[in-house]
Amino acid sequence: MQIFRKALILILFIWFVTAILMAVFGTDLFFPFDFKISESAQLYRYKTSRFAAGCLLAYAVFRYLFAFKAAPSLAIVLNYGVFYLIGGLLFAYQDFVPQKDMYHLLLVAFLVVVIWFELRQKTREDGGTFRRDYF
């Protein structure tokens, strides 16, 4: 099961790198591998992404201000996914987004669950050992 989770996280990493490179070269790529979506769906995804990024930054600053211990690196991706899901559902409700534009949220939810299981496994494996993760 751990190999399956790592393989899915590797695929997510490859998607991130591909999306970054395509953005640099001027091509829009929407999750999951959509090149053309309607303008309303683009606006919905942009609003959701902006909401998730803002919440993630606010969460990171909150952790810093109140001196909580550093979160594992993969927890950043998990938190972004959770904030993306919250924003996606919130904006879908507010803007009456059709269901066909919300199907990508199912894949995001699946990946969030996989990452959550991976983090739980890492916590169990590292139990009782002192480890620093500054990011």
C-alpha positions in Angstrom: 0.0 0.0 0.0 2.9 2.4 0.7 4.3 1.9 -2.8 0.8 2.7 -4.2 0.7 6.0 -2.2 4.2 6.9 -3.2 3.4 6.2 -6.8 0.4 8.5 -6.7 2.4 11.2 -5.0 5.1 10.8 -7.7 2.4 11.3 -10.3 1.2 14.4 -8.5 4.8 15.7 -8.5 5.1 15.1 -12.2 1.9 16.9 -12.8 3.2 19.9 -10.7 6.4 20.1 -12.7 4.5 19.7 -16.1 2.1 22.5 -15.1 4.9 24.8 -14.1 6.8 24.2 -17.3 3.8 24.7 -19.5 2.9 27.9 -17.7 6.4 29.2 -18.4 6.0 28.4 -22.1 2.6 30.0 -22.2 0.1 27.1 -22.2 -2.6 26.8 -19.7 -3.0 23.4 -18.1 -5.8 22.7 -15.7 -6.1 19.8 -13.2 -6.3 17.0 -14.3 -4.7 17.5 -17.6 -7.4 19.7 -19.2 -6.1 22.1 -21.8 -9.5 23.6 -22.7 -12.2 24.3 -20.3 -15.0 26.8 -20.4 -14.4 30.4 -19.3 -16.7 30.0 -16.3 -14.9 26.8 -15.2 -11.6 28.7 -15.5 -12.9 31.5 -13.3 -14.2 29.0 -10.8 -10.8 27.2 -10.6 -8.8 30.4 -10.4 -11.0 31.7 -7.5 -10.6 28.3 -5.8 -6.8 28.3 -6.3 -6.5 31.8 -5.0 -8.6 31.0 -2.0 -6.5 27.9 -1.2 -3.2 29.7 -1.6 -4.4 32.6 0.6 -5.6 30.2 3.3 -2.3 28.3 3.1 -0.2 31.4 3.5 -2.4 32.6 6.4 -2.0 29.2 8.0 1.8 29.2 7.6 2.0 32.7 9.2 -0.3 31.7 12.0 1.9 28.7 12.8 5.0 31.0 12.7 3.4 33.7 14.9 2.3 31.3 17.6 5.6 29.2 17.5 4.1 25.9 16.6 6.6 23.2 15.6 7.3 23.0 11.9 4.9 20.9 9.8 6.2 18.1 7.6 6.9 19.1 4.0 4.1 17.0 2.6 1.6 18.6 5.1 1.8 21.8 3.0 0.4 19.9 0.0 -2.2 18.3 2.3 -3.3 21.6 3.7 -3.5 23.2 0.2 -5.7 20.3 -0.9 -8.0 20.7 2.1 -8.3 24.5 1.5 -8.8 23.9 -2.2 -11.7 21.5 -1.4 -13.2 24.0 1.0 -12.9 26.8 -1.5 -14.2 24.7 -4.3 -17.3 23.7 -2.4 -17.8 27.3 -1.1 -17.6 28.9 -4.5 -19.6 26.2 -6.2 -22.4 27.0 -3.7 -22.1 30.7 -4.1 -21.8 30.9 -7.8 -24.2 28.0 -8.7 -21.4 26.1 -10.5 -22.7 23.1 -12.5 -21.7 19.7 -11.3 -19.7 18.9 -14.5 -17.3 21.7 -13.5 -16.8 20.2 -10.0 -15.7 16.7 -11.0 -12.0 17.5 -10.5 -12.8 18.0 -6.8 -13.3 14.2 -6.5 -9.7 13.6 -7.7 -8.4 16.3 -5.3 -10.3 14.7 -2.4 -8.8 11.3 -3.3 -5.2 12.7 -3.4 -5.8 14.5 -0.1 -6.8 11.2 1.5 -3.8 9.4 0.0 -1.4 12.2 1.3 -3.1 12.1 4.7 -2.5 8.3 4.9 1.1 8.8 3.9 1.6 11.4 6.7 0.0 9.1 9.2 2.3 6.3 8.2 5.4 8.6 8.5 4.3 9.6 12.0 4.0 6.0 13.1 7.4 5.1 11.6 9.1 8.1 13.3 7.5 7.7 16.6 9.9 8.2 19.5 12.7 9.6 17.3 13.8 13.2 17.2 13.7 14.6 13.7 13.8 18.1 12.4 11.9 19.2 9.4 12.2 22.9 8.9 9.8 23.1 6.0 
